[in-house]
Amino acid sequence: MSVDITRPSKHMLTLTSPVMPAAGILGFGDSYRDVVNYDKLGALVTNPVTYEPWSPAGGTRIVHLDAGCLVHTGNPNPGLSKVIGKYRDLWTMLPVPVILHLIADTVEHVRKSASRIDSEDSINALELGLNDDITVDEAFRFVRAAVERTEKPVIVRLPLQDAYAIAETVVEAGAASLVVAAPPRGTARDKYSGQLVSGRVHGPLVLPIVLRVVERLVKRIDVPIIGAGGIHSPEDARDYIRAGAVAIQVDSVTWINPKMLEIIGRDLGGMVVTRESGAFPDEWYPGMGTTTHDLIQGKESKPKDKK
């Protein structure tokens, strides 16, 4: 399977599967390695990174909601240079391309970061995360700053509430593809402290909201669109593909059931076996991959030793 997730160029990014984790889900490639088979995915999207170090947010980090959760971390990280220095060797060994997610905080930091990323062989593409409430002019300048300093594809993750307003401008600035969208921001009361906490909202109810935005932008934008938000099953992921997205990013379900990310990867990557008529529970289960199926079939077909 071959999926082009960026528009045609000298350094366009082609994946073997349309499924990848969203930024902030699998760390920098070191998390979940013993749980998720990375080779069933299309790419690794890293935790958000900034040019200079950022400290963790204070106070409550997670507020549980009736249908999901609100997360407020502050995107702590040691800064771009230290991240690359620590994880470069790991990224080189991974079986999938690496997309580094960069937070667009200042234009100058984006320029410096893009130049640094351009010289790094272990990174295949840059995903630029734009802040909520960004103006059209700011969006253009951030994306242009990145595009002018690297030949690698610049994928832009749009804030949900501003997606319609800035999408065309971001493409004009040179975005190779769009991620629609970053988890929406919200505010909820922490029942333990009684305080109102602001953060990003994750959960199944995000899906129909983002899906509509994807469906509409696909008709307006001439670059590939990657759907993200509220995906908790292979069918959810396929809804984005039906809406016109070329690929998808999976987020919070991985915290609940890490294997679901791999199952979705197998499903959309054509590596899931359909249940055969009369198959017993030990011969098939939802999300079974072709490798496991072949092993089971091989054991069954192997002749028994004669006594």
KEKE-3310 file (N, C-alpha, C; in steps of 0.2 Angstrom, whole numbers, plus 5000, padded with zeros to 4 digits):
npx = (5004:5003:5003:5002:5005:5008:5009:5014:5031:5049:5053:5042:5031:5028:5019:5017:5006:4990:4989:4993:5000:4994:5001:5010:5005:5013:5025:5042:5044:5049:5040:5027:5033:5034:5022:5014:5016:5026:5029:5017:5011:5010:5018:5028:5023:5030:5030:5025:5036:5047:5058:5066:5067:5052:5043:5033:5015:5007:4996:4980:4981:4973:4956:4942:4929:4911:4911:4925:4940:4948:4964:4978:4994:5004:5014:5027:5045:5062:5067:5072:5085:5090:5081:5082:5096:5095:5086:5089:5096:5087:5076:5082:5083:5069:5055:5048:5044:5048:5040:5042:5034:5032:5029:5022:5029:5036:5040:5054:5059:5053:5059:5073:5071:5066:5077:5086:5080:5080:5093:5094:5095:5087:5074:5059:5049:5041:5029:5019:5012:4999:4993:4978:4966:4973:4978:4975:4986:4996:4997:5000:5014:5020:5020:5026:5039:5044:5043:5052:5064:5067:5068:5061:5045:5032:5020:5005:4996:4980:4971:4956:4944:4948:4950:4943:4945:4959:4964:4966:4975:4986:4989:4992:5004:5013:5011:5012:5003:4988:4983:4968:4960:4969:4966:4951:4950:4944:4935:4934:4927:4937:4933:4939:4947:4939:4941:4941:4947:4957:4960:4964:4952:4947:4940:4926:4916:4921:4923:4912:4911:4924:4924:4915:4921:4933:4926:4921:4932:4940:4934:4937:4951:4967:4977:4983:4973:4974:4965:4960:4955:4944:4944:4941:4940:4942:4932:4928:4940:4939:4928:4934:4942:4932:4926:4936:4949:4966:4974:4975:4976:4978:4972:4968:4962:4972:4978:4969:4967:4980:4983:4973:4977:4986:4978:4969:4979:4982:4970:4966:4978:4976:4980:4972:4963:4949:4935:4933:4921:4914:4925:4934:4935:4949:4955:4952:4951:4944:4953:4964:4979:4987:4999:4999:4987:4992:5002:4994:4987:4997:5002:4991:4990:5002:5008:5005:5016:5021:5017)
npy = (4994:5011:5028:5045:5058:5071:5085:5084:5084:5087:5081:5074:5065:5049:5036:5019:5016:5023:5027:5035:5040:5054:5070:5070:5058:5046:5049:5052:5042:5032:5028:5016:5006:4993:4988:4993:4989:4997:4995:4993:5005:5021:5031:5040:5053:5065:5070:5087:5100:5113:5127:5133:5127:5121:5122:5111:5113:5120:5115:5106:5093:5084:5082:5073:5069:5066:5060:5058:5067:5081:5089:5096:5101:5110:5107:5102:5101:5098:5107:5109:5106:5097:5087:5082:5077:5068:5058:5055:5043:5033:5037:5034:5021:5017:5008:5016:5032:5048:5061:5077:5086:5103:5117:5132:5146:5158:5168:5169:5158:5148:5149:5146:5133:5126:5126:5119:5107:5104:5099:5087:5071:5061:5065:5066:5074:5090:5094:5108:5116:5126:5140:5142:5154:5161:5174:5177:5183:5180:5166:5164:5170:5162:5149:5152:5155:5143:5135:5142:5139:5125:5110:5100:5092:5103:5100:5106:5108:5113:5124:5119:5128:5139:5134:5135:5148:5150:5140:5141:5151:5146:5136:5143:5149:5138:5126:5108:5099:5097:5095:5091:5091:5101:5095:5102:5117:5119:5122:5115:5110:5105:5092:5088:5099:5109:5119:5129:5122:5125:5117:5105:5096:5079:5064:5054:5062:5072:5068:5069:5083:5087:5079:5085:5097:5093:5086:5098:5106:5098:5099:5112:5114:5111:5102:5087:5081:5077:5068:5071:5067:5061:5048:5031:5019:5007:5009:5022:5029:5025:5033:5046:5044:5041:5054:5061:5062:5059:5052:5047:5053:5046:5048:5050:5037:5028:5030:5023:5011:5004:4995:4997:5007:5001:4991:4999:5003:4991:4988:4999:4998:4987:4975:4966:4952:4945:4937:4920:4908:4899:4899:4897:4904:4904:4905:4916:4934:4950:4962:4954:4952:4948:4941:4935:4927:4918:4911:4904:4896:4889:4881:4873:4866:4859:4843:4830:4823:4806:4792)
npz = (5000:4996:5001:4997:5007:5007:4995:4978:4976:4976:4988:4993:5004:5006:5013:5019:5025:5030:5043:5058:5074:5083:5087:5103:5108:5107:5113:5110:5102:5110:5119:5122:5115:5117:5116:5105:5088:5078:5065:5059:5057:5048:5050:5063:5073:5082:5100:5104:5101:5105:5100:5111:5128:5136:5151:5162:5164:5178:5192:5190:5178:5171:5167:5170:5159:5154:5142:5138:5140:5147:5144:5150:5149:5145:5136:5139:5136:5132:5123:5105:5100:5111:5111:5098:5099:5109:5103:5090:5086:5089:5081:5068:5068:5068:5060:5052:5044:5052:5059:5064:5077:5078:5088:5084:5090:5089:5075:5072:5080:5073:5060:5064:5069:5058:5049:5057:5057:5044:5041:5047:5046:5051:5053:5044:5040:5044:5056:5058:5072:5074:5084:5093:5089:5080:5069:5051:5045:5053:5053:5039:5040:5049:5043:5030:5035:5039:5028:5019:5025:5024:5014:5016:5018:5024:5035:5041:5056:5059:5070:5076:5078:5069:5057:5045:5042:5040:5032:5017:5016:5023:5014:5003:5008:5007:5013:5013:5016:5026:5043:5050:5064:5077:5094:5100:5111:5128:5143:5159:5175:5188:5198:5210:5215:5213:5204:5189:5174:5160:5144:5131:5123:5122:5115:5110:5105:5098:5085:5076:5074:5069:5058:5049:5046:5039:5028:5022:5019:5011:4999:4996:4996:4988:4993:5001:5014:5031:5043:5060:5076:5089:5085:5088:5084:5070:5061:5064:5059:5046:5042:5041:5030:5020:5020:5013:5017:5016:5025:5043:5060:5076:5092:5108:5111:5112:5124:5132:5126:5120:5110:5101:5092:5084:5079:5071:5062:5056:5050:5041:5033:5026:5032:5040:5044:5038:5046:5044:5039:5052:5060:5075:5091:5095:5083:5076:5079:5082:5073:5070:5063:5047:5049:5061:5059:5048:5055:5064:5055:5050:5060:5062:5050:5050:5050:5062:5074:5071:5082)
capx = (5000:5006:4999:5005:5002:5010:5008:5020:5037:5055:5054:5035:5031:5024:5018:5015:4999:4988:4988:4999:4998:4994:5007:5009:5002:5018:5031:5047:5046:5051:5034:5023:5037:5033:5015:5012:5021:5027:5029:5010:5009:5013:5023:5028:5022:5032:5027:5026:5043:5048:5065:5068:5064:5046:5041:5026:5010:5005:4990:4977:4983:4968:4949:4938:4922:4907:4913:4932:4944:4952:4971:4982:5001:5009:5018:5034:5050:5069:5070:5073:5092:5091:5077:5086:5102:5093:5082:5091:5098:5081:5072:5085:5081:5062:5054:5043:5046:5047:5037:5043:5029:5035:5025:5024:5028:5038:5042:5061:5060:5051:5065:5079:5070:5066:5084:5089:5077:5082:5100:5093:5093:5083:5068:5057:5045:5040:5022:5019:5006:4997:4990:4971:4965:4979:4976:4977:4992:5001:4997:5005:5021:5023:5021:5031:5045:5046:5044:5058:5071:5068:5066:5057:5038:5029:5013:5002:4990:4976:4967:4949:4940:4950:4952:4940:4947:4966:4966:4968:4981:4991:4991:4996:5011:5017:5010:5012:4997:4985:4980:4962:4962:4971:4960:4948:4951:4938:4936:4930:4928:4940:4928:4943:4949:4933:4944:4940:4954:4957:4965:4962:4946:4948:4935:4922:4911:4925:4923:4907:4913:4930:4923:4912:4926:4937:4922:4920:4939:4942:4931:4940:4958:4970:4982:4981:4971:4974:4959:4962:4950:4939:4945:4941:4939:4943:4926:4929:4945:4937:4924:4938:4944:4926:4925:4940:4955:4971:4976:4972:4980:4974:4975:4967:4960:4979:4979:4964:4968:4986:4983:4968:4981:4989:4972:4967:4984:4981:4964:4967:4984:4975:4983:4967:4960:4941:4933:4931:4915:4915:4931:4933:4938:4956:4957:4951:4948:4944:4959:4969:4983:4989:5005:4996:4983:4997:5005:4989:4985:5003:5002:4985:4992:5008:5007:5007:5021:5018:5020)
capy = (5000:5017:5034:5051:5062:5078:5086:5082:5089:5083:5078:5072:5060:5043:5031:5012:5015:5030:5028:5037:5043:5062:5073:5070:5052:5041:5052:5053:5035:5028:5026:5010:5002:4986:4987:4994:4987:5003:4994:4993:5012:5024:5036:5042:5060:5066:5075:5094:5102:5120:5129:5133:5122:5123:5119:5109:5117:5119:5113:5100:5091:5080:5083:5068:5071:5061:5057:5060:5071:5088:5088:5103:5099:5115:5104:5102:5098:5101:5111:5106:5103:5092:5082:5078:5074:5062:5053:5054:5036:5029:5038:5031:5014:5015:5006:5021:5039:5052:5068:5081:5091:5109:5122:5139:5151:5165:5167:5168:5151:5143:5149:5142:5126:5123:5126:5113:5100:5102:5096:5081:5065:5056:5068:5066:5080:5094:5096:5114:5117:5133:5141:5144:5162:5164:5178:5175:5185:5176:5159:5165:5171:5156:5144:5154:5155:5136:5133:5145:5136:5118:5107:5094:5094:5106:5099:5111:5106:5118:5124:5118:5134:5144:5130:5138:5155:5151:5135:5143:5155:5141:5132:5148:5150:5133:5120:5102:5095:5100:5090:5094:5097:5100:5095:5109:5119:5119:5123:5111:5111:5099:5090:5087:5105:5114:5125:5128:5121:5125:5113:5102:5091:5073:5060:5052:5067:5077:5065:5072:5090:5088:5076:5090:5102:5089:5085:5104:5108:5093:5102:5119:5114:5106:5098:5082:5083:5071:5069:5069:5069:5057:5041:5026:5012:5007:5012:5030:5031:5025:5039:5051:5042:5042:5061:5063:5063:5054:5048:5049:5053:5043:5051:5048:5030:5025:5030:5019:5004:5006:4991:5000:5011:4995:4988:5003:5003:4985:4988:5003:4996:4981:4969:4963:4946:4944:4931:4914:4905:4893:4900:4897:4910:4904:4905:4923:4939:4957:4966:4950:4953:4942:4937:4930:4922:4913:4907:4899:4891:4885:4876:4868:4862:4855:4836:4828:4817:4799:4788)
capz = (5000:4996:5002:4997:5012:5005:4988:4974:4976:4977:4995:4995:5009:5005:5018:5018:5029:5031:5050:5062:5080:5083:5091:5110:5110:5107:5115:5104:5099:5115:5123:5119:5110:5119:5116:5098:5083:5074:5058:5057:5056:5042:5052:5070:5074:5089:5105:5102:5102:5104:5099:5117:5133:5140:5157:5162:5167:5185:5193:5187:5171:5167:5170:5167:5157:5153:5136:5136:5145:5145:5146:5151:5151:5144:5131:5142:5132:5133:5117:5099:5100:5115:5108:5092:5101:5113:5100:5083:5084:5089:5075:5063:5068:5068:5053:5049:5044:5058:5058:5071:5078:5080:5090:5081:5095:5086:5068:5072:5082:5067:5055:5066:5070:5051:5047:5061:5055:5037:5041:5051:5041:5055:5052:5037:5038:5049:5057:5062:5075:5074:5090:5093:5089:5076:5063:5044:5043:5058:5050:5033:5041:5052:5038:5026:5038:5039:5021:5016:5028:5024:5008:5019:5018:5030:5036:5045:5059:5060:5076:5074:5077:5064:5051:5039:5040:5038:5028:5011:5017:5024:5008:4999:5011:5005:5017:5009:5018:5032:5048:5053:5067:5083:5098:5102:5118:5132:5150:5163:5182:5191:5204:5216:5217:5212:5200:5182:5171:5152:5140:5125:5124:5118:5116:5104:5103:5094:5079:5071:5073:5065:5052:5045:5044:5034:5022:5018:5017:5005:4993:4994:4996:4984:4996:5005:5021:5036:5048:5067:5082:5091:5082:5093:5081:5063:5057:5064:5055:5039:5041:5038:5023:5016:5019:5008:5020:5013:5031:5049:5066:5081:5098:5115:5112:5113:5131:5135:5123:5116:5104:5096:5087:5079:5075:5066:5057:5052:5046:5035:5029:5022:5035:5044:5041:5039:5049:5040:5041:5056:5063:5082:5095:5095:5076:5074:5084:5079:5072:5069:5057:5043:5051:5067:5055:5045:5060:5067:5050:5049:5066:5061:5044:5051:5052:5069:5074:5072:5087)
cpx = (5004:5002:5003:5002:5004:5009:5014:5025:5043:5056:5047:5036:5026:5024:5016:5008:4997:4986:4994:4996:4998:4999:5005:5006:5008:5025:5035:5049:5048:5045:5030:5027:5036:5026:5012:5018:5021:5027:5022:5007:5012:5019:5023:5028:5024:5028:5029:5033:5043:5056:5068:5064:5057:5045:5034:5021:5009:4998:4987:4979:4977:4961:4945:4931:4918:4909:4920:4935:4947:4959:4974:4989:5006:5014:5026:5039:5057:5071:5072:5080:5093:5087:5080:5092:5100:5090:5084:5093:5092:5077:5075:5084:5074:5060:5049:5046:5045:5045:5038:5038:5032:5029:5027:5023:5030:5040:5050:5063:5058:5056:5071:5077:5069:5073:5088:5087:5079:5089:5100:5091:5087:5075:5065:5053:5044:5032:5022:5012:5005:4993:4982:4971:4970:4975:4978:4984:4998:5002:5001:5012:5024:5025:5026:5038:5048:5048:5051:5065:5072:5065:5061:5050:5036:5022:5011:4996:4986:4972:4960:4945:4942:4952:4949:4943:4954:4968:4969:4974:4987:4994:4995:5003:5015:5016:5009:5006:4994:4982:4974:4959:4966:4965:4957:4949:4944:4940:4931:4931:4931:4936:4932:4945:4944:4935:4942:4947:4953:4962:4962:4957:4947:4942:4931:4918:4915:4924:4918:4908:4919:4928:4919:4916:4930:4933:4922:4927:4941:4940:4934:4948:4961:4976:4979:4979:4971:4969:4962:4957:4945:4939:4946:4940:4941:4938:4926:4934:4943:4932:4928:4940:4938:4925:4930:4948:4960:4974:4973:4977:4975:4977:4973:4965:4967:4980:4975:4966:4974:4985:4978:4972:4984:4984:4970:4972:4983:4975:4964:4973:4983:4978:4979:4964:4953:4940:4931:4925:4917:4922:4930:4937:4946:4959:4956:4949:4948:4951:4965:4973:4985:4995:5003:4992:4987:5000:5000:4988:4991:5003:4996:4987:4998:5006:5009:5012:5018:5021:5021)
cpy = (5006:5023:5040:5056:5070:5079:5085:5087:5084:5079:5076:5066:5055:5038:5024:5011:5022:5031:5030:5040:5051:5064:5072:5063:5046:5043:5054:5047:5030:5025:5020:5006:4994:4984:4988:4992:4993:5001:4993:5000:5015:5028:5037:5050:5061:5070:5082:5096:5110:5122:5129:5129:5126:5119:5116:5114:5116:5117:5107:5099:5088:5081:5078:5070:5065:5057:5059:5063:5077:5087:5095:5101:5105:5113:5105:5098:5102:5106:5107:5102:5097:5086:5078:5074:5068:5056:5052:5047:5032:5030:5035:5024:5012:5013:5010:5028:5043:5059:5072:5086:5097:5114:5129:5144:5158:5163:5166:5161:5146:5143:5145:5135:5123:5122:5120:5107:5099:5098:5089:5076:5060:5059:5068:5071:5084:5095:5102:5115:5124:5134:5143:5152:5165:5168:5175:5177:5182:5169:5159:5165:5165:5150:5145:5154:5148:5134:5135:5142:5129:5115:5101:5096:5097:5105:5103:5108:5112:5118:5123:5124:5139:5140:5133:5144:5155:5145:5137:5147:5151:5138:5137:5149:5144:5126:5114:5098:5098:5094:5094:5089:5096:5099:5101:5111:5120:5121:5119:5112:5104:5097:5089:5094:5110:5120:5123:5127:5121:5120:5110:5096:5085:5068:5059:5057:5072:5075:5069:5079:5091:5085:5081:5095:5099:5088:5092:5106:5104:5096:5109:5119:5109:5103:5093:5084:5076:5073:5067:5071:5064:5050:5036:5019:5012:5010:5020:5032:5030:5031:5045:5050:5043:5050:5064:5064:5057:5049:5051:5049:5051:5046:5047:5040:5026:5025:5025:5012:5005:5001:4993:5004:5006:4992:4992:5003:4997:4985:4993:5002:4990:4974:4965:4957:4946:4937:4926:4911:4899:4894:4900:4903:4910:4904:4912:4927:4946:4960:4961:4951:4947:4938:4932:4925:4916:4909:4902:4894:4887:4879:4871:4864:4858:4848:4834:4823:4811:4796:4781)
cpz = (5000:4996:5002:5002:5011:4997:4984:4975:4976:4983:4997:5000:5008:5010:5016:5021:5030:5038:5054:5069:5079:5088:5099:5112:5111:5109:5109:5101:5104:5119:5119:5115:5111:5118:5109:5093:5078:5067:5055:5055:5050:5044:5060:5070:5081:5094:5102:5105:5101:5103:5106:5122:5135:5146:5158:5165:5174:5186:5190:5180:5168:5171:5166:5165:5156:5147:5133:5142:5142:5148:5145:5153:5150:5139:5134:5137:5133:5128:5111:5099:5104:5113:5103:5094:5105:5108:5093:5082:5084:5083:5069:5062:5067:5061:5050:5049:5051:5056:5064:5071:5081:5082:5087:5086:5093:5079:5068:5075:5077:5062:5058:5067:5063:5048:5050:5058:5048:5036:5044:5047:5045:5055:5045:5035:5045:5050:5061:5065:5076:5081:5088:5092:5085:5071:5056:5043:5047:5055:5044:5035:5045:5047:5033:5029:5038:5032:5018:5019:5028:5017:5010:5019:5025:5030:5041:5049:5061:5067:5073:5073:5072:5058:5045:5037:5038:5033:5021:5011:5018:5018:5003:5001:5009:5009:5012:5010:5024:5037:5051:5058:5073:5088:5100:5109:5121:5139:5154:5171:5185:5198:5210:5219:5217:5207:5193:5178:5163:5149:5134:5126:5119:5120:5109:5101:5098:5087:5074:5069:5068:5058:5047:5042:5038:5028:5018:5016:5011:4999:4991:4993:4992:4986:5000:5012:5025:5042:5055:5072:5083:5088:5088:5090:5073:5059:5058:5059:5047:5037:5038:5031:5018:5015:5015:5011:5017:5019:5037:5054:5072:5088:5105:5116:5114:5121:5135:5133:5118:5109:5099:5090:5082:5075:5070:5060:5052:5047:5040:5031:5026:5026:5040:5041:5043:5042:5044:5043:5046:5060:5071:5085:5095:5088:5073:5080:5080:5079:5071:5063:5053:5045:5057:5063:5052:5050:5063:5061:5049:5054:5064:5055:5045:5053:5059:5069:5075:5078:5086)
residu = (MET:SER:VAL:ASP:ILE:THR:ARG:PRO:SER:LYS:HIS:MET:LEU:THR:LEU:THR:SER:PRO:VAL:MET:PRO:ALA:ALA:GLY:ILE:LEU:GLY:PHE:GLY:ASP:SER:TYR:ARG:ASP:VAL:VAL:ASN:TYR:ASP:LYS:LEU:GLY:ALA:LEU:VAL:THR:ASN:PRO:VAL:THR:TYR:GLU:PRO:TRP:SER:PRO:ALA:GLY:GLY:THR:ARG:ILE:VAL:HIS:LEU:ASP:ALA:GLY:CYS:LEU:VAL:HIS:THR:GLY:ASN:PRO:ASN:PRO:GLY:LEU:SER:LYS:VAL:ILE:GLY:LYS:TYR:ARG:ASP:LEU:TRP:THR:MET:LEU:PRO:VAL:PRO:VAL:ILE:LEU:HIS:LEU:ILE:ALA:ASP:THR:VAL:GLU:HIS:VAL:ARG:LYS:SER:ALA:SER:ARG:ILE:ASP:SER:GLU:ASP:SER:ILE:ASN:ALA:LEU:GLU:LEU:GLY:LEU:ASN:ASP:ASP:ILE:THR:VAL:ASP:GLU:ALA:PHE:ARG:PHE:VAL:ARG:ALA:ALA:VAL:GLU:ARG:THR:GLU:LYS:PRO:VAL:ILE:VAL:ARG:LEU:PRO:LEU:GLN:ASP:ALA:TYR:ALA:ILE:ALA:GLU:THR:VAL:VAL:GLU:ALA:GLY:ALA:ALA:SER:LEU:VAL:VAL:ALA:ALA:PRO:PRO:ARG:GLY:THR:ALA:ARG:ASP:LYS:TYR:SER:GLY:GLN:LEU:VAL:SER:GLY:ARG:VAL:HIS:GLY:PRO:LEU:VAL:LEU:PRO:ILE:VAL:LEU:ARG:VAL:VAL:GLU:ARG:LEU:VAL:LYS:ARG:ILE:ASP:VAL:PRO:ILE:ILE:GLY:ALA:GLY:GLY:ILE:HIS:SER:PRO:GLU:ASP:ALA:ARG:ASP:TYR:ILE:ARG:ALA:GLY:ALA:VAL:ALA:ILE:GLN:VAL:ASP:SER:VAL:THR:TRP:ILE:ASN:PRO:LYS:MET:LEU:GLU:ILE:ILE:GLY:ARG:ASP:LEU:GLY:GLY:MET:VAL:VAL:THR:ARG:GLU:SER:GLY:ALA:PHE:PRO:ASP:GLU:TRP:TYR:PRO:GLY:MET:GLY:THR:THR:THR:HIS:ASP:LEU:ILE:GLN:GLY:LYS:GLU:SER:LYS:PRO:LYS:ASP:LYS:LYS)
# end
